[in-house]
Amino acid sequence: MSGQSRKPIMMTWQGTTSPRLESVRLLVSDGRLRAAGRVVAAACDKHEAYSASFEFSVDRSGDVGKGLLRTTTAEEERHISVGRTEDGVWLIDHGQGTARGEYDGAMDVDVSGLVTFTALPIRRLGLHRQPSTHELPVLYVSMPDLQVRLVHQTYRTVSVTDDGAVINYTVPDFTADLTVDRDGLVTDYPGIATRV
């Protein structure tokens, strides 16, 4: 992607195996990314019905500046803010005070079932431009309960074309070949969602 500023864009993904929609407004420019989005998910065997909103920003280095997630279920509302300091410490706040943790040096955030967050390590590492493989510690936020834990994920470039790339994403109990566009943003996440 060039260093030019670009206008914000809207992207929407539809669930392929469970009824859900994710829509996000993205500003992608100068290597930075800002996102504000919403998810509506019907109940399924993995979770209860919920809606969620999120905002986050990523600087040129790929570091998450700050992120905010809110979820609503029939029973309750929850929120969490996460951010990574310059010295690599994560600040996590569920509204009851800030907890600090290093999470094995994690630089990326992944949120269960949200396609938008899958782009963060792909873009940071340039996997959509230059083939490579990385096993990464990742700060993982589950939905809709917003619990945080450390997970290790592997990202491997399968192929790069003029239109984008295919990136293999693997965790211990799941693997998928993600199709991404030239900006490293997911167009197809098999078994999860596809861009509409």
N, C-alpha and C positions, 0 to 999 in steps of 0.2 A: 504494500500500500504506500502511496506517495505521502510526502509530508504536508500535503495541502489540507486545509480545513474542509469539512464536508457538512452538509445539512443533516440534521437528525433524520433517522429512518424509523419506521415501525416494522416489526416482525411479529408474526404469529405462528405458533406451532399447535397442531392438533394431536391429541393422544392417539396412538395406534392400537393399543390393547386395553386401555381403560378410558372412560369419558373424561377428558380434561382439555382445557385451553390455556395456553400461555401466550401473553402478548407483552411486548417490551418496546419501549422507545429507546433507541440507541443513538449516541453521538460518538462516532469513531473518527478521530482526527489526530494527526501528529503522534501516532503510536498510543494515544490515550483512548480510554473507553469510559463512557458514562452511560448508565442504564437505569431506567425506571420501568417497572413492569408489574403485572398482575397475573395470578393463576387462579383458575376455578377448577376444582377436581371433585368428581362424584365419588361416592364411597366405592371401595373395591376390596379385594381380599388382603391388600397390603396396608390400607389406611381408611379412616373415616372420611366423610365428605368435608372439604375445607375450601376456603378461599384465602389467598395470600397476596401481599404486595411487597415489593422490594425495591431498593435503591442502592446502587453502589458505584464506585468510581475506581478506575485503575490508571496509574500514572505511566509514563513512558517506559519505566523499568519493568512494568508488569506487576508491580506491587499493588495490592488492594489498599486504597487509601482509607475508605470507610464503607461499611455496608450496613443496611438496616433492613430487617425482615419482620413482617407482621403476619400472623395467621389467625383465622377465625374459624371455629368449629361450632356445632350446636351447643356445646357445653362451655366453651371459654375462648378468650382472646389471649394471645401471647405475642411477645415481641423480643427481639434480640438485636443488639448492635455489635458489630465486629470490626476491628481495625488492626493493622499491623504497624508497629512503630518502626522508625529507621533502624533501630538496633535489633529488629527481628522478633520482638515480643508481641504476641497477640493480646489485645484487650477485648474482653467479652463481657457484655452486660445484658442480663435478662431483666433489668429494672430493679435489681436488689443489690447493686454495687458492682464494681468492675473487678473481674477476675483476670489475672495475668498468666500467660503460659507460652512456652516456646513451641510446643507441638512438633518436636523433632526437626525444627527448622523449616516447617511448611511455609510456602509463599503463596499458595493458592487456596481458594475457598470453593467447595462444591456443595450444592444444596440438593437433597434427594428429589429426583424427579424434575428438576428445573433445567431445561436445555440451555438457557442463557449462560449459566455458570460453566458449562463444559468448554466454552471458548477460552476461558482465562489461561489455562496452561498451554493450550494449542497456540494462542497468539503470543504469549510471553516467550515461548521457546521457538517460535517461527516454524513449527512442524508442518504448516500448510505451504511452506515455501522451500524448505530444505529438509530432506529425509533424515530422520533421527529417531532414537528410542530413549525414553527417560522413565525411570521409576521414581515417583515423587511422593513425599509425605504431603498430605492434604488435610486441611481443616474441613471436616465434613459435618454439615448441619442436616439433621433429619427433619422430615415434614410429617405432620404439622406440629409436632411437639417441640421443635427447635432445640433439641439436645445436640451437643457438640462432642465430637470425638475425632481422634486421629485415624486416618486410613492411609494405606499405601496404594497408589494407582499407577498403572503403566500406560504410557502413551507411545505409540509407534507409528511412524508414517508408513503407510502401505503404498501409496502412489501420489504423485503430484502432477496436475495437468494445468492447462491455461485457465480452466474454470474454477480450480480449487484443489482439493485433495481428499484422500480417504485416510482416516486416522483410526488405528485400532486402539480401543480403550479397554483395559482389563483391570478388574479387581478380583479378589480371591474366588468369588462365586458368580462372576458375570463377565462376559466379554461382548463387544459389539464393534463393528466397523462403521465409524461415523463419516458421513459425507459432509464436507465443509466447503464454503465458497472461498473466493480469493482473499477475503478478510479474515478467514479462519472461523467464521460463524456457521453453526450447524444448519444444514438443510434437511438432513435425514438422520435420525437416531433410531435404528432398527429396534423394534420392541418397545419403544418409548413414545416417540413423536416424529412428525414430519412437518416441514414448514409449508404454510399455505399462503 
